[in-house]
Amino acid sequence: MIHTKHSQARKQQRGIKSEDIKLVLDWGVYKRAGKKHTKVFLTKARYTKLMEALKKTKSNLFQRLDKLKKLVLIISEIDNVIVTVYK
C-alpha cells in the first residue's frame, strides 16, 4: 500500500516498521473514520490470534507484537493510500 509523505514521516518518527503496518493491514479491523477514511487497528481478540499465529511460526516479529497493540492506520478511501499512522 502507498503512503503519503505525511504517513512516511510519522512512520519514521514513531519507529514503525513496514512489517508492523502489513500485520495490522492483514489482521486488523477496518472501521469507518469520517466520510472518506478508514481506521485499521487490532482488537484484543485479533491481537491474541496474531500472537498465537506468530508463536507457531517462531517469527522474530513476535518480539515486536507489543508495539502493534496500539498501532492505528488511517487510510483514504478515495485513493487507497495510508494517510497517517500513530500509536
C-alpha positions in Angstrom: 0.0 0.0 0.0 1.2 3.5 -0.8 2.0 6.1 1.9 1.6 9.8 1.8 4.6 11.9 2.7 2.9 12.7 6.0 2.5 9.0 6.9 6.1 8.2 5.9 7.3 11.0 8.2 5.1 9.8 11.1 6.1 6.2 10.5 9.8 7.2 10.7 9.2 9.4 13.8 7.4 6.7 15.7 9.7 3.8 14.8 7.0 1.9 12.9 8.3 -0.7 10.5 6.7 -1.7 7.2 6.2 -5.2 8.7 4.2 -3.7 11.5 1.9 -2.0 9.0 1.5 -5.1 7.0 0.5 -7.2 10.0 -2.1 -4.6 11.0 -3.5 -4.4 7.5 -3.7 -8.2 7.4 -5.0 -8.9 10.9 -6.7 -5.6 11.8 -10.3 -4.5 12.0 -11.5 -1.9 9.4 -13.8 0.8 10.8 -15.2 3.9 9.0 -13.5 7.1 10.2 -15.3 10.1 8.9 -16.7 10.3 5.4 -13.7 9.4 3.4 -11.3 7.4 5.6 -11.0 4.0 7.2 -9.3 3.3 10.6 -7.4 0.0 10.9 -6.4 -1.4 14.3 -6.0 -4.7 16.2 -8.8 -5.6 18.7 -7.8 -7.7 21.7 -9.2 -10.8 20.0 -7.3 -10.2 16.8 -4.2 -9.4 18.7 -4.4 -12.7 20.6 -4.9 -14.6 17.4 -2.0 -12.9 15.8 0.2 -13.6 18.8 -0.8 -17.3 18.7 0.0 -17.5 14.9 3.4 -15.9 15.3 4.3 -18.1 18.2 3.7 -21.2 16.0 5.9 -19.8 13.2 8.6 -18.7 15.7 8.8 -15.5 13.8 11.1 -12.7 15.0 8.0 -10.5 14.6 6.7 -12.0 17.8 9.1 -9.7 19.8 7.5 -6.6 18.1 3.9 -7.6 18.9 3.6 -5.3 21.9 4.2 -2.3 19.7 1.3 -3.4 17.5 -1.2 -3.3 20.3 -1.9 0.4 19.9 -0.9 0.9 16.3 -3.6 2.7 14.2 -3.6 3.3 10.5 -5.8 5.8 8.7 -6.5 5.0 5.0 -8.0 7.3 2.5 -10.9 5.6 0.7 -10.6 7.9 -2.3 -7.2 6.8 -3.5 -6.5 3.9 -1.1 -3.3 5.4 0.5 -2.2 5.4 4.1 -2.7 9.0 5.3 -1.2 8.6 8.8 0.0 6.1 11.4 0.0 6.5 15.1 0.3 4.6 18.4 
